[in-house]
């Protein structure tokens, strides 16, 4: 059975900020929701390439694995992390009618 596909990979520096550095959160949100350009369908090769260029897991800018994979209306999103405070800001943004930062997203 196939229920899900990997759609986006993004480092915790962007997706799990907890100090209101909204520019980081915005970068993650663009990869998760809006930006479906520059698809890199081979996730493993994309990560290896980023590592080879000195961009390690914590600092991975969004890697778009599938064009169809961005969040859609009525999707269910589950964040799991050992530290609850790490997913707080990005979770808040997903539930707000207006983002807490200026954005073209």
Residue pairs with C-beta under 8 A, 6 or more apart in sequence:
5 65
5 66
5 69
6 43
6 65
6 66
6 69
7 64
7 65
7 66
7 68
7 69
7 70
8 31
8 32
8 62
8 63
8 64
8 65
8 69
8 70
9 43
9 46
9 47
9 60
9 62
9 63
9 65
10 27
10 28
10 31
10 32
10 60
10 61
10 62
10 63
11 56
11 57
11 58
11 59
11 60
11 61
12 57
12 58
12 86
13 24
13 58
13 59
14 24
14 25
14 27
14 28
14 31
14 60
14 61
14 62
15 25
15 28
15 32
15 90
16 81
16 86
16 87
16 90
17 24
17 25
17 89
17 90
18 85
18 86
18 88
18 89
20 89
20 100
22 89
22 99
22 100
22 101
23 101
25 89
25 90
25 93
25 101
26 99
26 101
26 103
26 105
27 61
27 62
28 62
28 90
29 90
29 93
29 94
29 99
29 103
29 105
30 62
30 105
31 61
31 62
31 63
31 64
32 62
32 70
32 71
33 70
33 71
33 105
34 70
34 105
35 62
35 64
35 70
36 64
36 67
36 68
36 69
36 70
37 64
38 64
39 64
39 65
39 66
39 67
40 46
40 63
40 64
40 65
41 65
41 66
43 63
43 65
46 63
46 65
47 57
47 60
47 63
50 56
50 60
50 63
55 61
71 77
71 94
77 94
79 87
79 90
79 91
80 87
81 87
92 100
93 99
93 100
99 105
